[in-house]
Amino acid sequence: MFGMVIDRDEPLALHDQVAAEIRRAIVEGEAAPGGRLPLAKDIAAVLGVNKNTVLRALHILRDEGLLEFRRGRGITVVGQPERGLVVSRAREFMSFVRRYGYRRDDVLTLIRELP
């Protein structure tokens, strides 16, 4: 399922590279919605990274709404990559506007006023 070679010279952090590889697997249908992912230790072994790096990537994807963690059921794909991309961009945007002193309510007001 995960055939990417992690590039340690890549400027992208290892956990972000792992998250990108899992997103790719979802986009290409290797990990379909409703399907379960392999254990983090197995993904780590295939990709040649530490298990904690994989766990960090999995948490990013969970926060994006792509994965769901359930005790006893493992990690399940629940979302589409497009939703994950929108959530990721929304987080980036919120980080950007916070640097300029805007609060969430300010941003919501701005969005509502857009044509």
Summary of the structure (lengths in Angstrom):
residues: 115
radius of gyration: 16.3
end to end distance: 43.4
largest distance: 49.6
contacts: 295
relative contact order: 0.13
helix: 56%
strand: 8%
